[in-house]
């Protein structure tokens, strides 16, 4: 005997219109709406199908009334082009999982007696973005010498991710969301704020830039310069300036001024003479994207705004002509480590070994079958790998 209003609530919270939900459930829209009105009742098998479709426990349908939960937009920062309440089903699910992992990490840390780290980085829009970028980089502890010695961009991505996790933030990756919707998202909830990176991004350098971009937004939220999407009231032009601030600060964090100045002087390239191949070569030195490097060159005066726009047009044309590339196959353990991160996976395993949680709970937290746990332990003992991570589209 399911509660009709809870059926409707679960569908709306999943971001699914009746027609799409009915098609995926294998029934007509009229039948689905009749269930939600209480005119007829779904069978147990049909209710189980809806629970899987909405990513909810079956038992929630038997509550006497719909749960009183805060809106999803009270969890994440404002995202360009996304109105609160109109998020896609895939993005809504991704944000829910990010939030649940954060709550799990806090609960397990308290259960194990681990101190919860405090995120102390703060930024203000009144500051120069280069000063914010330099402060973020200093807090992360990555030296220019270390950066220039990295083997490839995947080693760079893992090092940047680990550095951000060490300053009191959780870094997760989420699948199934189109890159055109969002590349990254921040949950400015303290303590243990969350940065989410879209795992469809096949370029490790692009992931690193998104990570720094979201870290800047997180620092702005800590400085009370930003609020969650539900309460963010800035008009679009003002918000675009915030996004531009985050981009510039991220580029300064990834590419330190002194090191860049020395290398640019050695290159001896005239202002606005930076074509796509030259910017690509310079970007490879720092293990960043060419677009991030062009943004940085513009801020450093090596490109004027007109020169940057011309370069950007040439870059967009170059990218449009590139063949599509597959990402390879991600194993279950690779997916778990990539999505949940090493600190979260280690925390869950420690709680399991200390009998603070059951194996069933550990499997649910990590979205991993128990027969893969020994491989996961081996991966965590061995440290971050050196190879290219496969594309994790999410299926």
C-alpha positions, 0 to 999 in steps of 0.5 A: 500500500504505497502512499500516492503523494510520496510516489509523486514526490519521488518522481519530482525529486528525481527531475523526471516529467511524467512522460519520461518516467512512464516510458522508462517504467514501461507504463503509460503516462495515464497509468503513472499519474493514476498511481500518483493520484491514488486511483489505482495502486502499482503492484510490488514489482511495479513499485520496485521498478519505480524505486530503481528509476527514482534511485530511492529505497522501496520502503520510502514509498510506504511513508505516511507522507512525503519527506520534508527535505530542503531543496536540492539548490540549497546544497550546491553553488550557482551554476551557469545556465542552470535554474534551481529546480530545473536540473537534469535528472542526471545532475540531480542524482549526482549532487545527491550522491555527492551530498550523501558521501559527505554526510557518510564521511562525517559520520564515519569520522566521528564514529572512528574518532578522527578529527574532521579537518577544517577548511580555512581558505577564504577569498574575496572579490575585492582582491586581485585574482592573481593574489587569490591564485597565489594564496591557493597554490601556497596552501596546496604546497606544490612547488614550481620545480615539482610541477615542471618535473611531472611525467604527464598530465595524469600525474599532475591531476592526481597530485592536485587532487590530493593537495586539495583533499589535504586542506579539508575538502572532499573531491569526488567525480560524478558520471553520466552528466553531459559536459555541456551541462556542467564540468564541475560543481561545489557543495559549500557546506562546512565542515568538509565541503565538496568539489565534484568533477565530471568524469566524462572529461577525458583530459586530465589537464581539464580536470585539474583546471576545473578543480582549481576553478571550483576551489576558488568558488569554495574559497569565495563561499568561505569568505561569504562572497558566494551563497548556494544556488537557492539564495544567490540573487546576483544578476547574470552580468555580475555572476559572469564577473564572478565566474571570470574571477574564478577562471583567472584565479585558477589559472594563477594557481596552476601557473605561477607568475615568476616561473611563467615570466622566465619561460616566456622570456626564454621563448622570446615570442612577440605579444599576440604572436602566440599561435595554437602550437606555441601555446600548446607547447607552453601548456605541456610544460605546466601540464595544463590545458592550452585554454588555461595557458592562453587565459594566463598569457592574457592576464600576464600581458603576452596576449591582449584581449583582441589577441586572446579572442583571435587565438580563441577562435583559432583554438575553437576551430582546431578543437572542432576538427579533432577526431573524437577519442574513446576513453577506454574501459574503467574497471569497478575498482577504477570507477570507485577510486575515481568517483569516491576518491582515495581518502573516502575509500580508505575511511570506509574500509577502516570503518569496516575493519573496525566493525563500525559498519557492515559489509552491506553498508560498505558496498553501498557507500562505495558502490562496489561489490564485496568481491572487489574489495581486496583489489580495492585494498591493493590499489589503495596500498599501492598509491596512485597509479601512473597510467592514464585514467579511463573515461568513466561515462557512468554506465 
